[in-house]
């Protein structure tokens, strides 16, 4: 169910997502008359201005810059912005053809962002979110999972000796810590995993065991394993409430992608090569560049186990 969004729009989508969060942080004041935070020669800077600037430069700020310090940094930026802009205007630097070209670009960019925001908001209903969730859930039927430990050794003889110790009453985790060549998990713990997460020989042996049982030595490409099953369960798809936000992001981005595709379909677009010659509509470089969408269809979010026992 993964969709793609034109690459030139991915940064816009990310900015919209951040901007929405930033605006919400100041929603109480911005909904009425925004509170004035500072003035520059009598010209006010409001909370709404701060939210706009936060959406613009916030993603590039250091993560350690938080709370009031972050807001103070952005407010200082706005003060600098007004001072520098006033001087640029006094020198008529905003009246050049290059400035006009850039201004037209940012006007269109903001207009596009507004359009995509409206499209996303309209599409993101609970019915649409549940539909996306249901489709993803159907694609991931319940799977059996095992929680296991193992002891990995180079030879069958060493594995048999380790097996004898645990069958003789020694703690499996203690023997694993002492002998196992896989030091990735405390006491040989591999966590929960499905069949496809381990190499076939290991999975075949592990999924035959019941809770508490220990395998005979099992050979894989990594060496010889002694496996103990801690528990078994059926991995089910997470509930809707757990994936609601992910479903909402998927629905919104899918709507944005479809809107852009419809605009392309309705327009007459001609592209040109380096020599200025028209490029055929079906040529690869005539199609919009695309990249994986930021939000895929909601998927199970269970902790991932190692793809295979580590050596």
N, C-alpha and C positions, 0 to 999 in steps of 0.2 A: 504493500500500500504506500510505499515511499513515493513522494512527488518531488519534482524539481522546480526551482524558481530561477528565473534569469539571474545570472551572477551579478549583473549591475544593480539588481534590486535586493540582494541579500543584505548588504550593509544598511539599506533603507529599512528592511524588516527588523534588523537588530536595533537600529536607532529608534524605531517606533516602539519596540518592546521596552527599551530602557526609558524612553521618553514618557510612556504611559506610567511607569513606576514613579518616575520623578515628579510628574504632574500630580499623581495621587498623593504624594507626600505633602503637597501644598494645597490640596483640593479645598480644604476648609476655607482658606482665605481667598483663593483664586475664584471661588464660585461667586463671591460678591465683589467688593472693591478690594483689590490686592493690597496688602499692607506694604507701605513704603519702607524699604530697608536702608536706603541711602539716597542722597541727592548729589549731583555734580553740577555746580553752578546753577542750582535751582531745578535741574532736570531730574525727575525721580527714577529710581531703580526699585522695582517692586518684587514681591515674591513670585509673581508670574514670570517676570523677566529671569529671575534666578532659576526657575524650573526649566525654562527654555534653554538657558545656557548650560544647565546641568545635563540635559539630554544631549547637548552638542559635544561638550568637552569632558563630561563625566567619565565615559568609558576609558579615556586615556589617562585618567589620574591614577596615582599610586593607590593600591588597595589599603595601605596603612593609613591613608588620609581619610578619616572617617568623621561622621557626626558634625559638630559645630566647626571643626577645622576644615572639613571639606566644603561646607557652605561658605565659610569665610574666604577660602581660596577662590571659589567661583565668583563671589561678590567682588573681590579685588580685581578679578579678571574683567568683570563688567565695567568697573570704574575705569580701568585702563582702556577698555574698548571705547567708551564714550569720549575720553580725552583724546585718544589717538584719532578717532573718527572725525572729531570736530576739527582737528588740525589738518587732516587730509582734505576735508571739505573746504576749509579756508584756502588751501593751496590748489583747489579745483582738481584734485587727483581723482575725484569721482566722476569727472566729466569726459574721460577718455573713451574711445571706442572699445578698448580692451575691458575697461570697467563695465561698460554697458553690456558687453557680451557675457561676462561673468555673472552680472546681475540677472540677466535673462535666464542663464543656466540655473541659478539657485531659485529663481521664481518657479521655474518648471519643476525642479526637484521637490520643492515644498508642496506644490500643487499635486504632484504624483503621490507624495506621502499622505496628504489629506485624503485623496481618492482611495488609496489602499487601506487607510485607517477606517474609512466609512464602509468599504467592502467587507473588511475583516469583522467589524463590529456587527454588521447586519447578518453575516453568515454564522457567527458564533452563538448559536442557540443550544439549549440543553438537548433538544431533539437531535441536532446535528452531531453534538458531542457523543451522545449515546449511540448513534448510528456508527460513528467511527470506532467507538469502543467495541461494539458488538462484532463488527467486521474483523477487528484485530483479534478478539477473543476466539472467533471461529477458526482463525488461522493458527492458533496455538492450543491444540487440545491438551488435556491433562497428561502429564508425564510422570513416570515413576522416578523417584530420586532416592539416593543412598547417601548416608553420612558415614564415611569410613576413615580408618587409619591404615597406614601400611608401613612396613619395614622393607627398605630397598637394599639389596646386597649384590655383590658382583657374581657370586657363584651359587649353584644349587645347594652345595654342601653347607655353605655359610647360612643360607636361608633355612635349611632343615634344622640347624643347631639353634637358630633364633626361635623357630617354631616350637622346638622342644622346651625351650625355656618358658615361653608364654603358656604352653599347655601344662607345664609343670607348676604353674601358679604365679609366675612373675607378672608384674603389671606390664601390659602391652606398651603403653606410652613410655614407660621407663626403659624398656628394652629398645624401643625405637630411638629414643634420645641417645642411647648409648651406642647403638650399632648402625643405624640407618645412614645410607649415603645421601638420602634426601633430607636436607636440613631446612626445607622451606616451611614446614609446619611443625608446631610444638607437639612432641609425642607422635609424629607421623600423621598428624591430623590433616586430612584433605578437604574437610568441610562437606557440604552437600553438593552433589553433582548428578547430572542425568547421563544416560548411556553414551551420548555423543560427545561428552566432554573428556572422555578418557580413551586411550588406545584400545582397540577391540578386545585383545586378550585380557586386559585388566578389567574392562567392563563386564565381559562374559563371566568372569570368576566372581566379581563383586556382587553382581545382581542375582547370583544363584544363592547367596548366603542370606540367612535370616538374622534378625537382630541378635547381637552377641556372638555370632559364629565367627570362626577363624578359618581361613583357607589354607590348603596345602600350598607349597611354593608355586608361584605363577611366573612364567618367563615372558618378558616383553623385550623390546629393543633396548630398554634401559637397564636391564638386569633381571634379578629374581626378587619377587615381591611376596611378602606374607601380609594378608589383608584381614583386617577385623572390621566387621560392620557394626557401627554404633547404633544406627537406627535407619528406618525406611519411612517414606511418606510419598504421597502423590502431590506433585507440583501442579497447582491450579492457577488459573489466570488471576491476577490481582483484581480486587473489586473496583467498580467504576469510580468510587470516591477517591481512591488512591491515585488513579490515572486521569482524573478529571482535567487537571491543568494541562497535562500533556496532550489530551484529546482536544482541548480548546486551541492550543497552539497549532496542532495539525490542521484542524478545521479552518482556522484563520488563514494559515499560509496556503492551504489548498485553494481557498477562495481567491486569494491574491493572485496565485499562479494562473488560475482559470480566467480571471479578469484580464490579465496581461495577454494571455493566449488569444482571447476573444478580440482584444484590440488589434493584435497583429493580424488576425484573420480578416478583419474588416478594413484594414488599411492597405494602401498601395505603397510598398516599400521597395526602393531600388538602392542597391549597394554597388560600390565601385572598387576595382582593384587598384594596385599601386600606380598603374599607368592611366588611371582615370576611365578605364573601360567598364561598362556595365557588367555586373556579375549575374549569371543566371540564377533565377529564384531557387532552383533545386540544388545549387552548389553548397557544399558543407559550410563555407564561411558566410553564406547568406542567412543562415538560421541564427536565432538569438543564442548567445552563449548561455550555457546552463551549468548548474552545479548542484550537488546534493542539497536538499532543503534542510533548514536548520531543525525543523520539527518533523520527525517521521511519525507514522501511525503509532498510537500507544502500544507499548510492548511490555511484557513481563519484566519486572524490575527486581527479580530475585538476585541475591549476591552470586557473583560468578565464581565457580571453582576453577582450579587450574585446568588447562586444556588437556593435560596429561600429567601423570606423576613425574615430578622433577627428578633428574638424576644428579 
